[in-house]
Amino acid sequence: MHYKPAILALEDGSLFEGIAIGAEGQATGEVVFNTAMSGYQEILTDPSYAQQIITFTYPHIGNTGTTPEDDESDKVWASGMVIRDLPMLASNFRNEQSLGEFLKQRNVIAIAEIDTRRLTRILRDHGPLNGCIIAGGELDADLEKNAAGRELALAAAKGFPGLVGMDLAKVVSCEKSYSWEEGFWDLNEGHRKPEQEGQFHVVAYDFGVKRNILRMLTDRSCKVTVVPAQTPASEVLAMSPDGVFLSNGPGDPEPCDYAISAIKEILETDLPIFGICLGHQLLALASGAKTVKMKLGHHGANHPVQSLESSKVFITSQNHGFAVDEESLPDYLTATYKSLFDGSLQGIHRTDKPAFGFQGHPEASPGPHDIAPVFDHFIELMQASKAV
Amino acid sequence: MPKRTDIKSILIIGAGPIVIGQACEFDYSGAQACQALREEGYRIILVNSNPATIMTDPGMADATYIEPVEWRTVEKIIAKERPDAIIPTMGGQTALNCALDLDREGVLAKYGVELIGAKKEAIDKAEDRELFDNAMVAIGLETPKHYIARSLEDAYKAQDLLGFPCIIRPSFTMGGSGGGIAYNKEEFEEICKRGLDLSPTNELLIDESLIGWKEYELEVVRDKNDNCIIVCSIENFDPMGIHTGDSITVAPAQTLTDKEYQILRNASIAILREIGVETGGSNVQFGINPVDGRLVVVEMNPRVSRSSALASKATGFPIARVAAKLAVGFTLDELSNEITGGITPASFEPTLDYVVTKIPRFTFEKFPQAPDRLTTQMKSVGEVMAIGRTFQESLQKALRGMEIGICGFDPVLDVEASNAKDVLLRELKDPGCDRIRYVADAFRAGMSVEDLFEHTAIDRWFLVQIEDIILEENRLKGASLEDFTHDVLYRLKRKGFSDERLAAVMGLSEEDVRNKRYSLDIHPVYKRVDTCAAEFSSATAYMYSTYEEECEANVSDRKKIIVLGGGPNRIGQGIEFDYCCVHAALAMREEGYEAIMVNCNPETVSTDFNISDRLYFEPVTLEDVLEIVHIEKPDGVIVQFGGQTPLKLVTQLERLGVPIIGTSADAIDRAEDRERFQHLIQKLNLKQPPNSTVRSLEEAVVEGKKIGYPLVVRPSYVLGGRAMEIVYNEAELKRYINSAVDVSHESPVLLDHYLNSAIEMDVDVVSDGKQVVVGSIMQHIEQAGVHSGDSACSLPPYSLPMEIQDKIRQQCVELAIELGVVGLMNAQLAYQDGEVYIIEVNPRASRTVPFVSKCIGVSLAKIAAKCMVGISLEAQNFTNEIVPSFYAVKEAIFPFNKFPGVDPILGPEMKSTGEVMGTGATFAEAYYKSQGLGALNLPLNGTAFISVREVDKPEIAELAKNLHSLGFRLVATKGTAKIIEDAGIPVMSVNKVMEGRPHIVDMLKNDEIDLIVNTTEGRQAIADSATIRSTALRHGVYCTTTIASAKAVYEALVFGGDTSVNSLQYLHAQNTS
């Protein structure tokens, strides 16, 4: 197989030369790395990666091909992908399309055959950097002759505005509401359909929701209605939900004022609220706490998170570049989990309301299922709320 | 919650001798456990019979017992030391079984000792097949279906439920012999009938066949708070049907999607919970049907294992160390991840940004009578691990680290040959140890990935990458060095091709390719193993080479010494050399040097990143070593501790300007080259057995006559006693020259006069170049002619006159001075009729160095290493030989029970895998203990069978009288019986096998014999009597094959069974006082 050349430039001037393994063209975004060794398809289709270029630290990406079963949304949201090696062949009984074909079909720009560990070390030391991939097109196979391409990539990297202050939730959100009726994946049955209608009506704000969150709710007897990010609280409340879910999503939580005010309004009602990742940050902002851009974001599937209540450790999936500032928590917001990697805040709970958030990804997909029980807590809150 | 304070002292049980299936990985885990618990302030008591281990170094524990790992002995140690707790999970199956015995025999209850790390209930639940099956059902997991059949009728019922193919295993046969896979009724009936007959309980296990399924392993750690982590996932290259220890394996798992991987992860954690592993590490094995993903649990081990050692090296996460801390009450979050310098906790899952490949190493050539196919019973003796950024790179690195004379995918078959297709099909379908090379040859022969998948069931993901390597090689044929532009060569190096392999494919020399590569400035970079894929900075210099942009070696400007390790364990080169390398590294650190280790054996202590300052996990080949030297620029490189692997590089390294320290390459050559050695012996006025080097049959016959029979014959180009034989007459010599070896001008055959019935000695000395100190003299029990590695030996000598010992000392000192030895030297000598003969001199670390060090209480390897950096013996205050005040016997341990049908006779070719040590106030006690340490116990009474060769007959009357006086009934073959009868001792005469039934083998099969003294000589006689010894082996009858060891056995029997146990620390204190 012959591949065209590709270039990756970072805003700090670092250059990487490799081959184009996806679509041809140019992609810019914030370059981040993910250390998960499995689940590249889930990561690529996670809306939280909008405007980001993902570097996978594991060298062989694409070993198992792709299957529609493993999509976390209806498209690839990451603006680009960086890997060390695209395997010659995908091998898995569920494989339907090779990763290379998958990327091309979805017009995703990707570069391979670069020293991804060198790139990761740069990102680790500096924090995420803006970058640009140019793949194929005018690039010459003799990379010496690509001075112009390098300049172009570098300029695009430097020109990328960055994610601070960028409200991407409304960009990736669905346009109109829909109900969700698919359960967790099972080896024998695939994605299960619930046998009976859910006990709890949950309205889920889509700030870039991953399907597995909706599946986890469905499996726990929830009837889920997904609504667009900018849906006013009044509309949500009019649906008479038993609980409101705030999804994960990309970008900076601070500019999402529409969501923050909606959450404030819903909090008034004492309805159970559960937020994941961006949703957790928005809950914090609506509760009067602050969020910060982290120097080193969390992107991996091996992160230990400790329950401050039980001291038990959970290995979790993580993907965030912003975090809730623990110093800023008001009295009625308690810390419930912390990261054992850097001590950062991983969970909050309102003391006065049945509302809580979790920074990591309890829905996993990819990653360990250890922390799935936080979904059960949401169900308990709804049960308690219904009983009143 | 911190560590437990209610326990103060802990007994750690080791794994005993190195055997197939239980190698030095348990030294690695045991040594880690000792260190981990000792630094927490616990008093550590250790029992392990294997003196070649680092864990039995006296500094590792407070009380070290080199005693049998057997409950009666361990009870004596418990009575003496009164530990509060026992940790049974660090010493493999041996330690677990010993702990279960101690529990069953009431010892634990009697002395109030607690099992920590794994409770009895958990061990039982994991080990008992029925309990395990039930436990898996309880958590909704499947195990392979299986049934027990006690008749052919039962068997057919089971087969009906399982379908074809199915696996039939007779119960309780050694090495699983008599079993097989049935694909049809005819085969089924045949195997079942044979199996029912062979099984002592007339019982068959009939299993569902998972052949062709994919196999995975997960290494799991759990603490008392139910925190669980998966340290590593491993995918087997070889599908189910080949023991995982014999499989090529790859980490991390490659062909699972996240959804499937999480199923395995969840199942593993559920299994640990259900089995009840509360504090420690376990290994869980799964089979997955590649067609639909169906999952079955194959087994779990509630202890650290070979796989956990591999996983520790593959990830940088020290499982045994962490498991030891968890056993005393720590939780994972309280422990730090050392490799990142403690900035992250141990409660996380390592993530890899490289690929690890392990390839097992086999030694079927040592056991030609044994079937060499890979099955569900493990047969490999060692392994190599390699790290690369891609699978291709790590695979090719692993291949060249194997030490089997290949530097990548060297062909094993001439694919043009007329029978090539047949051979390929057989090797692909019924794999042997070279399976992966036949896969490559199949691609060379034009087979496709699909063809190969059909024949091997190896995942296509792996196959296509091997195909790609072969396609690259094919493209290179006919290319020249000029075609190597920077980009072309760089791309090939990125795929893991060695210079030597590229050269071989193109018909060039390795040096041509290396020079070209240097001229293009292509060198590898070094990346770090850091558990976190570079997410955090790493404080630890654990590195591997690859061809990428950024190098993280970050070399220091300190004074530094590189120690080259020994590569994979194999028969002839095992843990003893790793022991020496570890000591060399420690010695260098003590002297303020930066110690740099290079090795590729994942089982070892030397590849523990805590042993050296910097660890390069690399193949020990010329290319890989040169590159490390290139980047590190060391002050010295030590080659004499890692056995033949580094030693054979010495000439080239020296020629290329690498600063070798210690004994010079020239001195090594002087000792190894026959003619130069002869001159040396003559110069010093010493004696050698008459010998000659011959290059043709005619020359051999002439020289043989001149030297005098019997002769020890061997090809000059092999080491470790390969193809060495004793011939007793001209006919045998001719047969040997004609059939056993290729004699030619380039590959001559060496003839030595065989010193019949001579006493053989091993001597280790250390020298700083000026002064020589004898480490010790060891007297072999078996006479000369048995490979020194297979012979038991006594330290100090038990029957060698003192003046002879002094003569030996003097001769060895002269040899060391003349050779200019700086470091260690080992000499093998023989004593016959008042004369001392020099058999062999090796100016390097020997197999006996750890044993000697354990006896004298001083590390010879450390002293030698310090000599090499210029610290004199005087400065080290080691100027006098230390003669222990006790006797120690080293006995060899053999893998015969893994190779059914093999004749367990000892000879000039080494066959042992490990060793044990017994100590005592007398030789008899030490020998007795050494004999109880292996698989067989010495019987104190019963019936003894005696049959000896002509030369030994004069000695037999006395031996018979002695055994009779101990109460043994005697049985002998006619010739031997006559002598015994004539001496007035009652004896029953029995037929040899050829003399008609009932014969001796019938008696053995009827369990009528308890002790065998069977000496024999000459090829025909050996072949005729082989069934006696192999039957004895199968029936667990103690068998001695030399008259010298029979005499030692008698002494041990007189001593009886009342042994004492003494710690090394106590024994060493006696030495100096």
Boltz contact constraints between the chains, C-beta under 6 A:
constraints:
  - contact:
      token1: [A, 35]
      token2: [B, 351]
      max_distance: 6.0
  - contact:
      token1: [A, 35]
      token2: [B, 533]
      max_distance: 6.0
  - contact:
      token1: [A, 35]
      token2: [B, 535]
      max_distance: 6.0
  - contact:
      token1: [A, 37]
      token2: [B, 252]
      max_distance: 6.0
  - contact:
      token1: [A, 37]
      token2: [B, 351]
      max_distance: 6.0
  - contact:
      token1: [A, 38]
      token2: [B, 258]
      max_distance: 6.0
  - contact:
      token1: [A, 38]
      token2: [B, 261]
      max_distance: 6.0
  - contact:
      token1: [A, 39]
      token2: [B, 258]
      max_distance: 6.0
  - contact:
      token1: [A, 57]
      token2: [B, 353]
      max_distance: 6.0
  - contact:
      token1: [A, 57]
      token2: [B, 533]
      max_distance: 6.0
  - contact:
      token1: [A, 59]
      token2: [B, 389]
      max_distance: 6.0
  - contact:
      token1: [A, 59]
      token2: [B, 390]
      max_distance: 6.0
  - contact:
      token1: [A, 63]
      token2: [B, 254]
      max_distance: 6.0
  - contact:
      token1: [A, 63]
      token2: [B, 255]
      max_distance: 6.0
  - contact:
      token1: [A, 63]
      token2: [B, 461]
      max_distance: 6.0
  - contact:
      token1: [A, 64]
      token2: [B, 255]
      max_distance: 6.0
  - contact:
      token1: [A, 64]
      token2: [B, 257]
      max_distance: 6.0
  - contact:
      token1: [A, 85]
      token2: [B, 390]
      max_distance: 6.0
  - contact:
      token1: [A, 88]
      token2: [B, 464]
      max_distance: 6.0
  - contact:
      token1: [A, 89]
      token2: [B, 460]
      max_distance: 6.0
  - contact:
      token1: [A, 89]
      token2: [B, 461]
      max_distance: 6.0
  - contact:
      token1: [A, 89]
      token2: [B, 464]
      max_distance: 6.0
  - contact:
      token1: [A, 91]
      token2: [B, 255]
      max_distance: 6.0
  - contact:
      token1: [A, 91]
      token2: [B, 459]
      max_distance: 6.0
  - contact:
      token1: [A, 91]
      token2: [B, 460]
      max_distance: 6.0
  - contact:
      token1: [A, 91]
      token2: [B, 461]
      max_distance: 6.0
  - contact:
      token1: [A, 92]
      token2: [B, 255]
      max_distance: 6.0
  - contact:
      token1: [A, 92]
      token2: [B, 257]
      max_distance: 6.0
  - contact:
      token1: [A, 93]
      token2: [B, 293]
      max_distance: 6.0
  - contact:
      token1: [A, 115]
      token2: [B, 548]
      max_distance: 6.0
  - contact:
      token1: [A, 115]
      token2: [B, 549]
      max_distance: 6.0
  - contact:
      token1: [A, 115]
      token2: [B, 550]
      max_distance: 6.0
  - contact:
      token1: [A, 117]
      token2: [B, 353]
      max_distance: 6.0
  - contact:
      token1: [A, 117]
      token2: [B, 527]
      max_distance: 6.0
  - contact:
      token1: [A, 117]
      token2: [B, 534]
      max_distance: 6.0
  - contact:
      token1: [A, 118]
      token2: [B, 549]
      max_distance: 6.0
  - contact:
      token1: [A, 118]
      token2: [B, 550]
      max_distance: 6.0
  - contact:
      token1: [A, 120]
      token2: [B, 534]
      max_distance: 6.0
  - contact:
      token1: [A, 121]
      token2: [B, 534]
      max_distance: 6.0
  - contact:
      token1: [A, 185]
      token2: [B, 259]
      max_distance: 6.0
  - contact:
      token1: [A, 187]
      token2: [B, 293]
      max_distance: 6.0
  - contact:
      token1: [A, 302]
      token2: [B, 348]
      max_distance: 6.0
  - contact:
      token1: [A, 302]
      token2: [B, 349]
      max_distance: 6.0
  - contact:
      token1: [A, 302]
      token2: [B, 351]
      max_distance: 6.0
  - contact:
      token1: [A, 304]
      token2: [B, 347]
      max_distance: 6.0
  - contact:
      token1: [A, 304]
      token2: [B, 348]
      max_distance: 6.0
  - contact:
      token1: [A, 312]
      token2: [B, 225]
      max_distance: 6.0
  - contact:
      token1: [A, 313]
      token2: [B, 227]
      max_distance: 6.0
  - contact:
      token1: [A, 313]
      token2: [B, 333]
      max_distance: 6.0
  - contact:
      token1: [A, 313]
      token2: [B, 347]
      max_distance: 6.0
  - contact:
      token1: [A, 315]
      token2: [B, 349]
      max_distance: 6.0
  - contact:
      token1: [A, 340]
      token2: [B, 333]
      max_distance: 6.0
  - contact:
      token1: [A, 340]
      token2: [B, 345]
      max_distance: 6.0
  - contact:
      token1: [A, 341]
      token2: [B, 344]
      max_distance: 6.0
  - contact:
      token1: [A, 366]
      token2: [B, 258]
      max_distance: 6.0
  - contact:
      token1: [A, 369]
      token2: [B, 262]
      max_distance: 6.0
